[in-house]
Amino acid sequence: MPFTIDIVEGSHTDIVGTGVIRIADLIELNDRLYGPLAREEVRLQYVDLTDVDHAEMSADDLKTTADQDTSAVATLGAIKIAVVAPANLTYGLSRMWQVFTDEALDAQ
């Protein structure tokens, strides 16, 4: 999986993406974050996509992961996610994801 997850006890979760990311990677990431062992620290996430070389996914794929994040809000409460995406591709994808999640994540 091209993501590393570092849960900082009592604080937040750092997520770093590298290489090529695909929709299956994002779904697996969210399954790990929001699954049965979800912790309080996933409610504040810092996502760094600086080292992502390429992303293979469609707008519908991003909607799928956005729906996972939106569903997690219902279970975990407010979730805040900050994304660092300096490349044009990852910036564009992160903005598209933001459009899909704005209402749910901003409402909290």
C-alpha positions, 0 to 999 in steps of 0.5 A: 500500500502506498500509504503509511499511517502514523497514529500520534497517541492522544493527538492526530494521525499522519498519513503519507502517500508515495508512488502511484495511488489507486482507488483500491489503495484509498479504500483500504486506507479508509477501511484501516482508519475507520474500521472496527479498531478506529481510534479517537486520533483519526478525527484529526488527520494530516495527509501528505501527498508530496511524494505521490507520482501518479494517481489512477482514479476517476471522479466516481472513484473519489466519490466512493472514498468521500462517501467513506469519510462522510459515513465515518463522521456519522460514527466518529463525530467531527473529522478534520482532514488537512491535505498537502498536495503540491503537484497539480494532479494531487491538488486537483484530486484533493479539491475534487474530494473536498467538494464531495465531502464539504457538507459533511466535514464542514457541518461538524 
